[in-house]
């Protein structure tokens, strides 16, 4: 069983807005940090991918225990234990002193990932108990970036460092056991309790009129796109993609940014900024969406 990791909606929104408007320095930093975190989580997924067929791996769980919300990066149900992972994509030199984490170059204190892990561990234990289970929880902070070094780290820290990951996964593979029915039932209960959090309350205000229009490059997020028959090409990185796929991506982005607006041929044509492409846009929408209504009241779902 596997709960797939999906790009956080907040990150998708920030990525789009970063290309289409001027973000504040605070939001730009947030966007870069979230992007780096997402990249680290996907790297960790690659390490565990060989375990997936015979294990239960749940990613990106947003749960609640006693009215307190907590997030789990990854949870591996293996044998009679839950492996809880807090994934960090820190890069550079850090040091540990008096139960605190610091950047080595400027001695600036950062949020202690061990503290974050302890909080998540405690809330997960409470939730497991509420569900009527007694399962051993083994918490880990995973430092995924090979350019990360932690100086003065005591041996007792529940950390997996970059140079230990391969060995750690091999040990899991060696000791893995058959998934039991009660494990699957427990996992289904956690998935059912997962909450979808709205990202919009943390976004800056924006309007359709103020955002730059056009198709974003799927590789570099540039708006400098040339249309060549049934293909598009990025003028910045040279990436090419079929116009159909690019338009469908843009429709998805449009729906994310403006969930209250109707999808119409004119709206998507204006959004994609394709010169003389109304008929092509209509063909793509007709193929992939259902037309509701007629004439000027028609829209797609």
C-alpha positions in Angstrom: 0.0 0.0 0.0 1.3 3.4 -0.8 -0.1 7.0 -0.3 1.6 9.0 -3.0 3.3 12.3 -2.3 1.7 15.2 -4.1 3.1 18.6 -4.7 1.7 20.8 -1.9 -1.0 23.2 -3.1 0.7 26.1 -1.4 3.9 25.4 -3.2 2.1 25.1 -6.6 0.4 28.5 -5.9 3.7 30.2 -4.9 5.4 28.7 -8.0 2.7 30.2 -10.3 2.5 33.5 -8.5 6.3 33.9 -8.5 6.3 33.7 -12.3 3.3 36.0 -12.8 3.7 38.7 -10.2 6.3 40.3 -7.9 6.3 38.4 -4.6 7.5 40.0 -1.4 11.0 38.9 -0.2 9.3 37.0 2.6 7.1 35.0 0.2 10.1 34.4 -2.2 12.0 32.9 0.7 9.0 30.8 1.7 8.7 29.6 -1.9 12.4 28.7 -2.2 12.3 26.9 1.2 9.2 24.9 0.4 10.6 24.0 -3.0 13.8 22.7 -1.4 11.8 20.7 1.1 9.6 19.2 -1.6 12.8 18.2 -3.5 14.2 16.5 -0.4 11.1 14.6 0.2 11.0 13.2 -3.3 14.7 12.2 -3.0 13.8 10.2 0.1 10.9 8.5 -1.7 13.4 7.1 -4.2 15.3 5.5 -1.4 12.2 3.7 -0.2 10.7 2.9 -3.6 12.0 -0.7 -3.5 10.3 -1.3 -0.2 6.9 -0.2 -1.4 5.6 -3.5 -2.9 5.9 -5.3 0.4 5.5 -2.5 2.9 3.0 0.3 3.7 4.4 3.8 3.0 2.2 6.8 3.8 3.4 10.2 2.7 2.2 13.7 3.5 -0.3 13.0 6.2 -2.1 15.9 7.9 -3.7 14.5 11.0 -5.3 15.8 14.3 -5.0 14.6 17.8 -7.0 16.3 20.6 -7.7 19.3 18.4 -3.9 19.7 17.6 -2.9 19.4 14.0 0.3 17.7 12.9 2.0 16.7 9.7 3.9 13.5 8.9 6.5 13.6 6.0 6.7 9.9 5.7 5.4 6.9 7.7 6.6 3.3 7.0 4.6 0.5 8.5 7.1 -2.4 8.8 6.6 -5.5 10.9 5.2 -4.4 14.2 6.6 -0.9 14.1 5.9 2.5 12.7 8.9 4.3 11.3 8.2 8.0 11.5 10.4 10.2 9.2 10.9 14.0 9.5 12.8 14.9 6.3 15.2 17.8 6.1 17.0 19.0 3.0 19.5 21.2 4.8 22.6 22.1 2.9 26.0 23.3 4.4 27.7 23.1 7.7 25.8 23.1 11.0 26.6 22.3 14.6 24.8 21.0 17.6 25.2 22.6 21.0 23.1 22.5 24.2 20.2 20.8 22.4 20.2 23.5 19.7 21.0 23.6 16.0 23.1 26.4 14.5 24.5 27.3 11.1 28.2 27.1 11.4 29.2 30.1 9.2 27.1 32.7 11.1 26.2 30.9 14.3 22.5 31.6 13.6 20.1 29.2 15.5 17.6 27.3 13.4 14.5 25.4 14.3 15.5 22.2 16.0 14.2 19.3 13.8 14.5 17.0 16.9 12.0 19.2 18.7 9.7 19.0 15.6 10.1 15.2 15.5 9.3 14.8 19.3 6.1 16.8 18.9 5.0 14.8 15.9 6.0 11.5 17.7 4.0 12.5 20.8 0.8 13.4 18.8 1.0 10.3 16.7 1.3 8.1 19.8 -1.8 9.7 21.2 -3.7 9.2 17.9 -2.6 5.5 17.7 -3.9 5.0 21.3 -7.2 6.7 20.4 -7.6 4.3 17.5 -7.2 1.4 19.9 -3.7 0.2 18.8 -0.5 -0.5 20.6 2.3 -0.1 18.1 6.0 0.8 18.6 6.9 4.1 17.0 10.5 4.6 15.9 11.1 8.3 15.0 13.9 9.5 12.7 15.1 12.8 11.3 16.5 12.2 7.8 19.1 14.6 6.5 18.8 13.9 2.8 21.2 16.4 1.3 24.8 15.0 0.6 26.2 18.5 1.2 24.9 18.5 4.8 27.3 18.1 7.8 26.4 18.3 11.5 29.3 18.9 13.9 29.3 17.9 17.5 26.3 15.6 17.0 25.8 13.2 20.0 25.3 9.6 19.2 21.9 9.4 20.8 20.2 11.7 18.3 17.6 9.9 16.2 19.2 11.1 13.0 19.9 9.4 9.7 22.7 11.2 7.9 23.3 11.3 4.1 26.1 8.8 4.2 24.0 6.4 6.2 20.9 6.2 4.0 22.0 3.4 1.6 23.0 1.2 4.6 19.8 2.1 6.5 17.6 1.1 3.6 19.5 -2.2 2.9 19.0 -3.0 6.6 15.2 -2.4 6.2 15.1 -4.6 3.1 17.0 -7.4 4.9 14.7 -7.4 7.9 11.4 -6.6 6.2 8.4 -8.8 7.1 5.1 -9.6 5.4 2.4 -6.9 5.7 -0.4 -8.2 7.9 -4.1 -7.4 7.4 -4.2 -5.4 10.7 -1.4 -3.2 9.3 -3.5 -2.4 6.2 -6.6 -1.7 8.2 -4.6 0.7 10.4 -3.2 2.4 7.4 -6.6 2.9 5.9 -7.8 4.5 9.1 -4.9 7.0 9.0 -5.6 7.8 5.3 -9.3 8.3 6.2 -8.3 10.8 8.9 -6.0 12.8 6.6 -7.2 16.4 6.2 -6.9 18.6 3.2 -5.7 22.1 4.3 -6.7 25.1 2.3 -3.5 27.0 1.1 -5.3 30.2 0.1 -5.5 31.8 3.6 -1.7 32.1 3.5 -1.4 33.6 0.1 -1.1 37.3 -0.9 -4.1 38.9 -2.4 -4.1 38.9 -6.2 -6.5 39.5 -9.1 -6.8 38.0 -12.6 -6.0 41.4 -14.2 -2.7 41.9 -12.4 -1.2 38.5 -13.2 1.0 38.0 -16.2 -0.6 35.8 -18.8 0.9 33.0 -20.9 1.9 29.4 -20.7 4.6 28.6 -18.1 7.5 26.4 -19.2 7.1 23.0 -17.4 10.9 23.0 -16.7 12.0 26.5 -15.8 8.7 28.3 -15.2 9.5 31.0 -17.7 6.7 32.8 -19.6 8.8 33.2 -22.7 7.1 30.6 -24.9 7.0 30.3 -28.7 4.2 28.3 -30.4 5.2 26.2 -33.3 2.2 24.4 -34.9 1.2 21.7 -32.4 4.3 22.3 -30.2 5.5 25.0 -27.9 9.1 25.8 -27.1 10.6 27.7 -24.2 12.8 30.6 -25.4 14.8 30.4 -22.2 15.7 26.8 -21.6 14.7 25.3 -25.0 12.3 22.8 -23.5 9.6 21.6 -26.0 6.1 20.2 -25.2 3.0 19.5 -27.1 0.5 22.4 -27.1 -2.2 20.1 -25.9 -0.3 19.1 -22.7 0.8 22.7 -22.1 -2.8 24.0 -22.4 -4.0 21.3 -20.0 -1.4 22.2 -17.5 -2.4 25.9 -17.8 -6.1 25.0 -17.3 -5.1 23.1 -14.1 -3.1 26.2 -13.0 -6.0 28.5 -13.8 -8.3 26.4 -11.7 -5.9 26.4 -8.8 -5.5 30.2 -8.9 -9.1 31.0 -9.6 -11.3 28.2 -8.3 -14.4 30.4 -8.5 -14.1 31.2 -12.2 -15.7 29.2 -15.0 -13.5 27.4 -17.6 -14.5 28.8 -21.0 -12.7 28.8 -24.3 -12.3 32.6 -24.2 -10.9 32.5 -20.6 -8.3 29.8 -21.3 -7.4 31.5 -24.6 -6.8 34.8 -22.8 -5.0 33.0 -20.0 -2.6 31.1 -22.3 -2.1 34.1 -24.5 -1.9 32.0 -27.7 -2.3 34.3 -30.8 -5.2 33.2 -33.0 -5.6 29.9 -31.1 -9.3 29.9 -30.1 -10.1 26.9 -32.3 -7.2 24.9 -31.0 -8.1 25.8 -27.4 -11.7 24.7 -28.0 -10.6 21.4 -29.6 -8.4 20.6 -26.5 -11.2 21.5 -24.0 -13.8 19.5 -26.0 -11.5 16.5 -25.9 -10.7 16.6 -22.2 -13.6 18.3 -20.5 -17.4 18.2 -20.5 -19.3 21.2 -22.0 -22.1 22.5 -19.9 -24.7 24.9 -21.3 -24.8 26.6 -24.7 -23.7 29.8 -26.4 -22.4 32.6 -24.1 -23.3 30.6 -21.0 -21.3 27.5 -22.0 -18.4 26.4 -19.7 -16.4 23.3 -19.1 -16.1 20.9 -16.2 
